[in-house]
Amino acid sequence: FDGLLIAESLNLDLLETVNGDFDIDAAKVLTELNLPSLVTVTGDFLADGCDNLARVYIPNFIFLTGKTYAFDQDSLNVTSVNHILARAVACGVTGCTIQLDGGSNAIPTGQGLIDKAALIAAPNTVTTN
């Protein structure tokens, strides 16, 4: 969808696997990304530059070692930032790049700060505001 998505909300209830990159970067009007059944993306997960993206929900997603997860230059709320960090910790990944910086993304709080530190120690590269 790279820059072409014009929907405010993307709810892909039945999507479980993406073979290759999941790429919706620069979707300027997207405010919500709801992927409740998504388990695997074999490539990188690119949802960066989505100026209005405030909510991301990926409760079953398994982060894969060595991949890039880009949510930079968005408008993620603190619940979404903490949720993404918690999912990455739960997966025990190493060698990942997790970008949650830039735009008006919230700063992680509470458990999110602990999760960020754990991911960096694993080691992964994690950037936040």
C-alpha positions as CSV (number, residue, x, y, z in Angstrom):
1,F,0.0,0.0,0.0
2,D,3.1,2.2,0.1
3,G,1.7,5.7,0.2
4,L,-1.4,4.8,-1.7
5,L,-3.7,3.8,1.2
6,I,-6.4,6.5,1.7
7,A,-8.5,4.7,4.4
8,E,-8.7,6.1,8.0
9,S,-8.9,2.6,9.5
10,L,-7.4,-0.7,8.3
11,N,-9.0,-3.7,9.9
12,L,-7.8,-7.0,8.5
13,D,-9.4,-9.5,10.8
14,L,-8.6,-12.6,8.8
15,L,-5.0,-11.8,7.8
16,E,-2.7,-14.3,9.4
17,T,0.5,-14.3,7.3
18,V,2.3,-11.9,5.0
19,N,5.0,-13.5,2.9
20,G,7.4,-10.7,2.4
21,D,7.2,-7.1,3.6
22,F,4.1,-5.6,5.1
23,D,4.4,-2.0,3.8
24,I,1.9,0.7,4.4
25,D,4.3,3.6,5.0
26,A,3.2,7.1,4.2
27,A,-0.5,6.3,4.5
28,K,-1.3,9.9,5.5
29,V,-4.9,9.6,6.6
30,L,-4.7,6.2,8.4
31,T,-5.5,6.5,12.1
32,E,-5.9,2.9,13.1
33,L,-4.2,-0.4,12.2
34,N,-6.1,-3.4,13.6
35,L,-4.6,-6.8,12.8
36,P,-6.0,-9.1,15.5
37,S,-5.2,-12.4,13.6
38,L,-1.8,-11.5,12.1
39,V,0.9,-13.9,13.3
40,T,3.7,-13.7,10.8
41,V,5.3,-11.2,8.4
42,T,8.3,-12.9,6.8
43,G,9.9,-9.6,5.7
44,D,10.0,-6.2,7.4
45,F,6.9,-4.5,8.9
46,L,6.8,-0.9,7.6
47,A,4.2,1.4,8.9
48,D,6.2,4.6,9.1
49,G,5.4,8.1,7.9
50,C,1.7,7.6,8.6
51,D,1.2,11.1,10.1
52,N,-2.2,10.3,11.7
53,L,-1.6,6.7,12.8
54,A,-2.5,6.7,16.5
55,R,-3.5,3.1,17.2
56,V,-1.9,-0.2,16.4
57,Y,-3.3,-3.5,17.6
58,I,-1.3,-6.7,16.9
59,P,-2.1,-9.1,19.8
60,N,-0.9,-12.3,18.2
61,F,2.0,-11.0,16.1
62,I,5.3,-12.8,16.4
63,F,8.3,-10.6,15.9
64,L,11.1,-12.4,13.9
65,T,14.8,-12.1,14.7
66,G,16.8,-9.7,12.5
67,K,13.8,-7.9,10.9
68,T,12.9,-4.2,10.9
69,Y,9.7,-2.9,12.5
70,A,9.2,0.7,11.5
71,F,6.5,2.8,13.2
72,D,8.5,6.0,13.1
73,Q,7.1,9.4,12.1
74,D,3.6,8.4,13.2
75,S,1.3,9.6,15.9
76,L,1.1,6.5,18.1
77,N,-0.5,6.8,21.4
78,V,1.2,5.5,24.5
79,T,-0.9,2.3,24.6
80,S,0.2,1.4,21.1
81,V,3.9,2.2,21.7
82,N,3.8,0.1,24.9
83,H,1.9,-2.7,23.1
84,I,4.5,-3.0,20.3
85,L,7.3,-3.1,22.8
86,A,5.6,-5.8,24.9
87,R,4.9,-7.9,21.8
88,A,8.6,-7.8,20.8
89,V,9.7,-8.7,24.4
90,A,7.2,-11.6,24.4
91,C,8.8,-13.0,21.2
92,G,12.3,-12.9,22.6
93,V,13.8,-11.4,19.4
94,T,17.4,-10.3,18.8
95,G,19.0,-8.3,16.1
96,C,15.8,-6.4,15.3
97,T,15.4,-2.7,14.5
98,I,12.3,-1.3,16.2
99,Q,11.6,2.3,15.3
100,L,9.0,4.2,17.3
101,D,10.6,7.6,17.1
102,G,9.8,10.8,15.3
103,G,6.4,12.3,14.4
104,S,4.3,12.7,17.5
105,N,4.6,9.1,18.7
106,A,4.2,8.9,22.5
107,I,7.1,8.2,24.8
108,P,6.9,4.7,26.4
109,T,5.8,4.7,30.0
110,G,5.9,2.2,32.9
111,Q,6.3,-1.3,31.6
112,G,7.0,0.1,28.1
113,L,10.3,1.6,29.5
114,I,11.2,-1.7,31.0
115,D,10.4,-3.5,27.8
116,K,12.5,-1.0,25.8
117,A,15.5,-1.6,28.1
118,A,15.1,-5.4,27.8
119,L,15.0,-5.3,24.0
120,I,18.1,-3.1,23.8
121,A,19.9,-5.5,26.2
122,A,18.9,-8.6,24.1
123,P,20.4,-6.9,21.8
124,N,18.1,-5.0,19.5
125,T,18.1,-1.5,18.2
126,V,15.1,0.4,19.6
127,T,14.4,4.1,19.0
128,T,11.6,6.0,20.7
129,N,10.7,9.6,21.4
